[in-house]
Amino acid sequence: MSERNSTSSLPDRPASDRRGQDAPEHTVPEKTARPDRREDDASDVSLDDAAAEPEAPVSPDSDTDAEAEKEKLRRRALLGRFWSSARGFWNPREGDRLAWPLTIGVALLVILAVLAQYGINVWNRKIFDALEKRDSASVLTLALVFFPLAAASVGVGVASVYGRMSMQRRWRAWLSDHVLDRWLKNGRYYQLNLVSGDHQNPEGRLTEDLRVSTDAPIDFAVGVSTATLSALTFIAVLWTIGGALTVPLGGSAITIPGFLVIAAILYAVIASGAMAIVGRSFVAVSEAKNQAEADYRYNLTRVRENGESIALLGGEAEERAGLNRSFVEVLRKWRALCAQHMRTTVVSHGSGIIAPVLPIILCAPKFLDGSMSLGQVMQAASAFTIVQAAFAWLVDNYPRLAEWTAGARRISSLMVSVDALEKAETGEGINRIKRVESDDAAIRMKDLVVALDNGTAVVDDTDVVIKKGERVLVAGASGSGKSTLVRAISGLWPWGGGEIAVQRDSRLFLLPQRPYVPTGTLRRAIAYPGAAEDWDLNTIRDALDRVGLGHLKERVEEEAPWDQTLSGGEKQRLTVARVLLHRPDIIVLDEATAALDPKSQDALMKLLSEEMEGLTILSVGHRPELEQFHSRKLTLERRDSGGAKLVSDILLVRPPGQPRFMQRLLRRAKSGPDNSGTRKSGPEKKAA
């Protein structure tokens, strides 16, 4: 049985539009963060002025320390969750086949790069010594040697960039496949919109955050390895060249062994400590900025996706005000990040100016007394700068580290939410509707309870058997849980209890009120979720003609924004054409003809009822005209105590040979003398 082949557009709709027509969907809390609404009119001030306003102060709380510790543990756990999946790239069985060759190759290139750097450092000393001695032959020889040395250094650098970026690209591709597979499996991409958790804006997490999460660690690994090898190599150079420095102090002298090494370490500690102090808030500020950017992108996407409704209602001014509020939040977070960059620039830029000059000043006494040559002074200055850069590498890259931790935590938050759904699929930690296959019925619901992820019942205590080929209409007031029930039957809503059995080896289609129309040609749109090439043009054109879209027959190969071009009624006709092509065994219509006029609705329902022999239809609808195309009617009624209950299950067509007045008597008998419509049990229920 293939239940995932559904024409539902729900996963691709914004969370606020995805709740459907029933109150149970409205009880699902909005997950996407929203910028707080400002009391004043956003148009009275500029965006930049609004962003410059300080955020509201947070009142003191006695539990602040406990909350901070809890948040720290949460962040650490999220990074651990990221690595538990990301390191699978190097798994010999499940990872990428080039992961280890690329890793080893990049490591060798790091070693070669440091050797090339050391070679240039030695060449630097020799050329200055030759210049000091005015040795023209040595200068010429060294000049000729420099070019192959430089070429080798450049070649190693180019190879290192290729190896590093190739590994980043392949790691991103591997992790993206891993996360996307789990996100798309079993409709989890849809279910995430119905549960609480930190997984807003998954498209941003799966693109930019995932890119940063795989790019930065490799850059860090290469940078740390290079910095460590450079520090060890050039500390030895400083120790060898600098030797000891004797400083006269009063009537005595103090000898400082390895004075250049000590100076380099002290300078690095001071510079790095200063950077760590001024940049300690970088991670939190960067994360806040990234979240604000994601919320702004989401709001822009909502405007584009709901452009028709906004334009028809003339809501541009209100949408602009909402976008302004969201963008003000972006500018405010960006201003905070700018302040962090300014503080760190003071330290990093000042260090960049001082580091090359300091070793020359330190070596000046030994050069002036003749114990150090000019070449040694220049070599020491170069080595000092390299050691300083190696020690300061982590601090200099602190903003990038902050960006990576923010991105890794965001992608791992999505992983954690998917983990929870995956765990629920095994029945751990949450009640879940049991799904089995049936040999004697199209759909059977036994002791069915449909609930929210927090356990709140939406539909309670339902027992229904729908036979193969039967056509059943589900009715009830708005908010009674009809759409939630049909989504549970379709396998899109997993929470609750009881059992749903679906016909073995059957194919089930869900036709929503707002159909999904993919990008590309009209042929692809009508064939969805199948491939456009699975049906020839004549078959597709015939299906379009039969559902009343004959005027589009000659445009089936045309690429256009069909989601925006087709009207709501045309989209619903398109989904019926899909049914004619795919020939499913069961279709579930969630007000799938609501955008059509009654005459067009009747024509399409007649087409489905008469031309598809053996098709089982389960419909949700309010129009009384639908009853003539169904054999049974189920009525849901929401109770004050919570949850909806099936209160009526009646026949809509009389059995052959039964007079109409007898049918009415049976209906009255089933509903009882008080006309409450409550279902009866026993033989009467079985007859229904």
WOMOZI-V972260 format. One line per field, one symbol per residue. ss: DSSP state (~ for helix, > for strand, _ for the rest). Layout:
# WOMOZI-V972260
ss->???
This chain:
# WOMOZI-V972260
ss->_>_______~~~__~~~_____~~~~_______________~~~__~~~~~~___________~~~~~~~~~~~~~~~~~~~~~~~~~~~________~~~~~~~~~~~~~~~~~~~~~~~~~~~~~~~~~~~__~~~~~~~~~~~~~~~~~~~~~~~~~~~~~~~~~~~~~~~~~~~~~~~~~~~~~~~~~~~_______~~~~~~~~~~~~~~~~~~~~~~~~~~~~~~~~~~~~~~~~~_>>>>>>__>>>>>>_~~~~~~~~~~~~~~~~~~~~___~~~~~~~~~~~~~~~~~~~~~~~~_~~~~~~~__~~~~~~~~~~~~~~~~~~~~~~~~~~~~~~~~~~~~~~~~~~~~~~~~~~~~~_____~~~~~~~~~~~~~~~~~~_~~~~_~~~~~~~~~~~~~~~~~~~~~~~~~~~~______>_>>>>>____>>>>>>>>>_____>>>>>>>>>>____>>>>>>_____~~~~~~~~~____>>>>>>>>>___>>>>>_________>~~~~~~____~~~__~~~~~~~~~~___~~~~~~___>__~~~~__~~~~~~~~~~~~~~~___>>>>>_______~~~~~~~~~~~~~~____>>>>>___~~~~~~__>>>>>>>_____>>>>>>>>________~~~~~~~~~~~~___________~~~~~_
